[in-house]
Amino acid sequence: MHRTAILAATLILVPLSAGVSQDGEHSTDTIQTRRGMCFRGSPAPLCRWFWVTETSLHRVVRSNRSYQSDSPFYLVSEFGVMVNWGERSALGAAFFSTVPPDLDWGRGGLRLRYRRWLTRSVSIDVAPGIVLSTRGRHRSPGFSGAATLNAGDWVGLTAQLEIIPESGGYGGTLVNWSGGLRAGSYPGVIGHIAIALLYAIAAAQFSSLNLSG
């Protein structure tokens, strides 16, 4: 009698527990596949849209001007949003700011962005854009475009082309080719904070020089 009751209970409870486990896994999968916003970019159906928080370290590899800076290195920060369009493509836009180490010049603007997902973690970005503001020997509008090979939306290899009119008596056009490394997602945010601190330090130094003068 006891053995029969135990067997009957086992036959009832095992399928029920399996069903609960399957429902739990299904609900988890559904939550993951229907997730709307992602901080780190992923293709659909994992993300509907995601933030662009990137910082790049560039080195000028070819330029028609030598006055740009004593250092060939500069930083580029970008902030925007992208929306997955199908399972392999994403479209969006991002504001960008170019920051040299000596802060002697700079420029900013807006880039349209297209991303092609090659796999879930590898993608290619193409981003043509317009320079809307400049500081130094240049004037807007100008062109600034970039192409990047991303790995996991954490790091990437990037190349950039800038074509910007010169102001004043220069009367020419700056053409810069550069390449470098890009950090995205959380590392990109750390880069944004570092650039903000760089500007804050430079502003404090500039203010102290004016007060002393």
N, C-alpha and C positions, 0 to 999 in steps of 0.2 A: 504493500500500500504506500509506504513512504517512498520507496524507489520509484513507483509510478508517478507520484505527485512531483518529485524532484525532476524526473524526466520531462513531464509535461511543462513545468515551469521553465526549464531550460529551453525547450523548443519554442516557448513563447517569448522569453526575454532576449534570447540571442538575436533573432531577427529584428526585434524592436531596437535594441542597442545599436545594431548595424545601421538601421535606418536613421537613428539620431545622429550617428557619426557621419553618415553620408550627407544628411541635411546640413550639418555644421560645416563640413568641407565645402558643400555647394554654396552656402551663404557666404563663407569667407572668399571663395573664388569670385562670387558675384560682386562683393564689395570691392575686391581688387580690380576687377575688370571694368567696373563702373565708376572708378575713382575719377573725379572731375579735375581738380587742380593738383599738380605735382610741383614740388620745388626743384627737384632734379628731373630733367627732361627724359621722357620715355615715349615710345611710339604708342599709338592706339592698338588695342583697347585699354592699355594700362593707364594712359592719361588722355584726357580731352584737351587740356591746355597746360602750359608750364611756364615758369618764370625764366627770364634770361638775366643772369647775374654773373657777368664775366669780367675778368681782368687779364690783360695780355701784356707780356714783355716783348717788345719789338726791337730789332736792330736794323738800321738802314743798311741795305746792301747795294743800292744804286740810287743816286740822286744827281740832278743837274745843278744843284746849289750846294755850296760848302759852308754857308753861314749858319745853317740850322742850329747847331749846338756844338759845344766842345765834345760832347759825348754822342756816339751814334745810337744810344739806347733811349727808348721812351716807353711810357705806359699808356695803355688804352683801356678805359673802363666802359662797360656797356650794361644798360639796364632796360629791360623790355619784357615782352610776352609773346609767346607763340602758341598757335592752335593747330592740333593735328587734323590734317585733312586726308581722311582715309587712313590706311594702315602704314603707308610708306612715306608720306609727305607731311610737312608742317609749314605754316605760313605765319608771319608776324612782323614785328617792327621793334626797334630798340634805339634809345638815345645813346650816343657815344661821346666820350671826351678824351682828347689826347693830351698827355701830360709829360713834358720833358723833365729830366732830372734837375735842371737849373731853373725851371719855371719861367724861362725867358720868353717863351712863346707857348701857344696852345690853340686848340680849336675844338669845336664840338658841332654836333649835328644829329641827323636822324638817318637810320638805315632800314630799308626793307630787308626781310630775311626769308630765305627759303631753305628748308632742311629736308634732306633725303635720307631716310633711315635705311641703311644697308643691312643691319641686323638690329636686335633689340638694344645693343650697346654701342654700335659703331654707326656714325652718320657723317654726312658732308653738308656744310653750310655754305651758302652763297649769299652775300649781303652787299648789294649796291646802295650807296647813300649819298646824301647831300650835306656839305659843310655849311652850317648856318651862322656860325660865329667864329671869329678868329682874334688872335692877339699877336702882335709882332708885325712882321713885314708882309702880311697877307691880308686878303679881303675875301669876303664871301659874296656870292655862293661859289662853292667848289665841289669837287667830286672826291669821295672816299669810299672805296670798296674793299671787301675782304672775302677770302675763301678759307675754310677751315675743315680739317679732318678731326672729328671728335671721337674720344674713347670714353664711353660711359657717362658722357656729359660732365666728367671730372676734369680732364685735360685734353689738349688738342694742339695740333700743329697748324699755324695760321700764316697766311701771306696777305699783304695789304698794298694797295696802290692809291696814292693821293695825287690829285691834279688840282692845284689851287692857284688862282691869280695872285700876283704880287701887287702891293700898294705903293703909293708914293712915286718916287722916281725910278723904281726898279723896272716897272713896265713889262715884266715877263711872266712866266708861269712856272711854279714849282712842280716838279714831277718826282715823287718819292716812291721807291719800291722798298718794302721791308718784309722781314719774316721773323717768326718767333714762336713762343709757347703761350698757350691760353689756358687759364684755370676757370672752371665753371662751377655752378652750384655753390656749395658752402665755401670752398676755397676762393671762389670768385668774390664772395661777400667779404672775406678777410682782405682781399686786395682792395676792394672799395674803401674799407675802413682805413687801410694804410695810406691810400691816396688822400682821403679826407684829412688825416693827420698831417700829411706832407703839406697840404695847403694851409692848414691851421698854423703850423710852425712857420711857414714862409710869411703868412700874414702877420704873425706876431713880430717876426724880425723886421718886416717892412714898417710896421707901426712904431717899433722902438727906434728905428733909424730916423723916421720923420720927427719923433718927439725930441730926439737928441739934436737934430739939425735945427 
